[in-house]
Amino acid sequence: MSLSRRDFAKHSAAGAGVALVGSAGVLGTAPGALAAEAAGTTAAGAEGRPGHGGASLGYGPLIADPKGILALPKDFSYKIITRTGETTLESGESTPSNHDGTATFEGSRGATLLVNNHELSGPRSKWPHPVPLTDGLVYDPAASGGCTVVEVSKHGDHVTEWVGIAGTSTNCAGGRTPWGTWLTCEETEDKAGQNGMTKDHGYVFEVDPHDRRANRDPKPIKALGRYAHEAVVVDPKRGHLYLTEDASGPNGLLYRWVPPHGFEHGRGKLDTLADDAGVLQAPKCYDSGGNFVDDLSRATKTGTVYGVDWEPVPDRDAKSVSVRKQFADGQITRARKLEGMWWADGGAYIVSSYAREESPVQHDGQVWFYDPKRRTLTLKVLLGVNPDPSKDGAFDGPDNITVSPYGGLVIAEDGEGIQHLFGATEDGRTYPIARNELNIGTAEEPEFSEFTGVVFSPDGSTLFANIQVPGIMLAITGPWRRQR
């Protein structure tokens, strides 16, 4: 059923099922933004220096790492799980580079399995350490990217790594499924004949960390569309999939895929779908006054709520025109740098990493929450434009996210300058967890790679994260505690 502009305005005014303002669950951070329990009110504890919360929040100041890798709070430590050029796969080849989206799974005998994307674009000759073309696991032999599966023993003293899929391109983020697999997303629109590719790219593929045989002869899930995919989550109740697109000119879209009637999810079931199975849709948002919203950057206060209708995509395989360009102005709602997603609390957390001149309003990051029952998007986190990213302090450029077992979100930064892992509590305060100290630039012009793939182990004891360049997977442990 369509949620019309009139219906949304009517329900908003009456307060029936559509929240107009923030709640205790609203998240916010600075500079330039505070969480609100109601319009115009300030969240408790939101005072403190820009971008951070009160003194009792978090785990204390970050301590510089003498090894120059990762600054952490007191009593926290890290272990390098994989590192490109140093650790090797079962085959003896180097761990591929450019680590990105990651998920964890319970392995046998207390082990943890991780599926790790490698965001490698273009021809294989471009990269010293592409994903090896393992027999039977290759989609396009010309492509550089793919996934590896990493097994970490119960006590972390033994690590094994193997290829999950190869011959894919620009594997950025993705998403864990309720049935225990990984959906890896290609952030590209390259077609056969472009950038040396021999097959079309821009698809989603399923990778099973438990069953190597299930990964043989990889097949794109064309029903989910061909575009610059970023991340994906699964609604376990309704069976819908939500997907983000990281693109510009024009800005990208959030998508919803509705399965065909009678379809039941499960291991390998997506691979059985026809290329045009189900319906792929893009959002059309309205504010509480029933006015169309052209871009999510229009929201300048946490607690902003938009009603959402869904419009069908004309040609999901983008045979001649990119999917996002198939809609005219006024048909759908766009956003810049739609990135990480995570399913929790009955809905999808969705990141817009930043907005600049190409968008109506500039910001340095938003986190939205889509409620499928109410069909609403609520702005949970808003990062004002960081005036000096070279200085430690304020956060910018959220990317991969996860919901923490200790409350709130843990967010990986992909901003300008200094890069952090940081937490955001339910009442709007933020705190640092880690800082990347691996300078891949020069002393005069330092450069720090983004964090990616932030995710907790199944038992919640270890936070895994990656430094994308050169490609390092880290396991962080310490006195985790509830953040209130």
FENGINOR-V576713 format. One line per field, one symbol per residue. ss: DSSP state (h for helix, s for strand, l for the rest). phi: phi as a letter, one per 20 degrees, with the letter a starting at -180 (. if undefined). burial: b if it has 9 or more other C-alpha atoms within 8 Angstrom, else e. A space follows every 10 residues. Layout:
ss->???
phi->???
burial->???
This chain:
ss->llllhhhhhh hhhhllllll llllllllll llllllllll llllllllll llllllllll llslllllls ssllllssss sssllllsll lllsllllss sssssslhhh lsssssssll llshhhllll lllllllsll llslssssss ssllllllss ssssssssll ssssssllll lsssssslll llllllllll lllsssslll lhhhhlllll lhhhlllsss ssssllllll ssssslllll lslsssssll lllllllllh hhllllllss ssssssllll lsslshhhll llllssssss ssllllllll llhhhhllll lllssllsss ssssllssss ssllslllll llsllsssss sllllsssss ssllllllll lllllllsss ssslllllss ssslllllls ssssllllls ssssssllsl lllllllsll ssssssllll llssssslll lsssssslll llll
phi->.fefgfffff fffemencfe cfcfefdbbd fnbcfcebgn ddffmefofg ncdffeemcn fedgefemdb ecfgmebcce ecbgncecfg fnffgfelfb gbcdbfdeln fddcdcfced dmffffcfcf fgefgnddec feeeeqcddd ddfgemebcc cbfebcmdcl fedraeefen cddedeeacg dgndlnfdcf coddcdcdfe cfffeflfcf effendaffd cbcdefeenf ddcdcebbme gfceccddff gnfdfrgmff fefffdfmce ccecdcefen efdebffffd cfngcdfcdc dfefcfelfc cggfeedegn ebddaelfcf bbealmadec ddfabcffdf cebdqccdce dffelcdcfe ccdffffbff efqfebmfcf cbeefdomdd ceecdemfdc dbdcefdoec bfdbcfdeee dcffcfbcff ebmfaefgem ecdebdefde pcedddcreg bfdd
burial->eebebeebbe bbeebeebbb bbbeebbbbb bebbbbbbee ebbebbebeb bbbbeebbbb ebebbeebeb bbbbebebeb bbbbbebbbe eeebbbbbbb bbbbbbbeee bbbbbbbbbb bbbbeebebb bebeeebbbb bbbbbbbbbb bbbbeeeebb bbbbbbbbbb bbbbbbbeeb bbbbbbbbbb bbeeebbbeb bbbbbbbbbe ebeebbebeb bbbbbbbbbb bbbbbeeebb bbbbbbbeee bbbbbbbbbe eeeeeebebb bebeeebbbb bbbbbbbbeb ebbbbbbbee bbbbbbbbbb bebeebbbee ebbbebeeee ebbbbbbbbb bbbeeebbbb bbbbbeeebe bbbbbbbbbb beeebbbbbb bbbbbbeebe eeebbbbbbb bbbbeebbbb bbbbbbbbbb bbbbbbbbbb bbbbbbbbbb eeeeebbbbb bbbbbbbbee bbbbbbbbbb bbbbbbbeee eebe
